Amino acid sequence: MDIPTASQIHQFYARQSHLIDSGRAREWADTFTPDGEFHSPTYPEPVVGSAALADFAAGFHRRAAEQGEVHRHVVTNVWVRSDEEVSFDGVVVEAYLQVLATTVGGSTRVLRMTTLTDHLVVSEGRWSVARREVRRDDSPA
């Protein structure tokens, strides 16, 4: 298996951010494997599977609009690991994720500062998230 290039990984995360932030929920869900998992302490339960992921993304966009806000995901400090620590056929990506909220006609604030750990695998001929774990910066290590 070829390791994705830095450019491919950055494009992947840029695309994901644009998709969820613009309300393109189905396309965002399609960046995960069909049985992909999203785990975050911000939400009460893990989100698993394409349909649930699409509903989750649609809800994220809808709630922002209902609050009169525009939300943005900003992914930085992307680190791709493919070594003996990886116990599946793929790569681990660790990154910082900021979620920002801008009130329409108003100011911008940081909603969350987190780290994400993704297990990326090749699914249907493209890199996809099999499992995402988000950890808030204020949670215990």
N, C-alpha and C positions, 0 to 999 in steps of 0.2 A: 504494500500500500504506500502510495506517495504521500508525504506530509504536505499539507497545503502551504502555499507561499504566504508570506506576511501580507502581501497585497490582497490575496484571495480572502484571508481571514478578516482583514479590515473592511473589505467590501461586504462580506457576509454580515458583520455586525452593523455596518452603516445601513444596509438594506433592511435588516430586522428593525432597527430603530425607526427608520422612515415609515415602514409599513404599519407598525403598531401606533405610532404617533399620528398618522394620517387616517386611521380608521379602516385600514385594509386588513381586517381581522383574518379572513380566510387565507390570504397570502402569507400573513405572519405565521399562522398555524402551520402552513405548509413548509416552513423552515425547520420544523421539527419532524422526527420520524412519525409514522402513523400512530405509534403507541408512546410517543414522546411524553416526558414528565417535566413539570415545572413546580419547583418547591420554593416557597418564599414565606418568611415569618410574617409578612405583611398581610397574608391571606390565610384564612382558617384551615384550609385543606389543600393538599397538592392537586394540581390540575393535570389530568392524564388523558391522552388521546386527542386526535385531530378535532373532533366536534367540540369537546370541552375547551380546548385551547382557543378555538375560534370564538366561542362564546365569551371566554375570559377576556380576550383582546377587544372584542366589541364592547364589553362592559367597561373596560378601562377607558376607552375613547368616549363613550357615552357619558360616564360619570364626570369626566373633565368638562365636557360641553355643558352639562347640567349645572356645574359650578361656575360657569362663565370663565373657564380657564382653557389654556392650551398647555398640554403636557409634552415634555421632550425627554427622551432617553439619550444620555451621553455616555458612550462606552470609551474608556481610555485604558492606557497601560496594559495592553493585551499581551499575554504571555502564553505561547503555545508549547505544550510539553508532549513529547512522544518518546518515552524512555521506559526503562524496566518498571517504573512505578505504575504504568498504565496497564490495567489488567483486562482490557477489551481491545477489539480491533478498531482503533480510532486514535484520537488525540484528546488531551485535556486542555482546555483553554481557561485561564484565569484572567479576570479583568476587573477594573473598577467600573461601577455603574452609578451614575447620578441620575435622579429623576427630578426634573425641574418643572415648576408650574408658573405660568405667566397669566395673570389676571388680564382679561381683555380690557385694554385701555389703562392698565395699571402696572404694578411692579412684578418682578420675578423673584421666586424664592426656591430654595432647595427643599424638595419633599423628602428625599431619602438619599443617603450616601451609602452605597453597598459594594460588596464584592460579588462577583458571580463566578461559578465554576461550572463549566459545560463539558459534557462528554459528547464530542462530535464524532459521528460515524458517516460512512458513505451509505446513503439510502436512496434508492431509485436514481442512481447515477450522480448524486450530488451530496455535498457535505450537509448534514442535518444534525440538529440537537436531539440526542437520545435522552439526555437528562440534564436539567439545569437546576442548580442549587444557588439561591441568593441568600446572602448573609448581611444583615445590617451592620454597620460599623460599630454601633453601640451594643451589640450583643456579645456575650462572653465568647472567647476564642475556643 
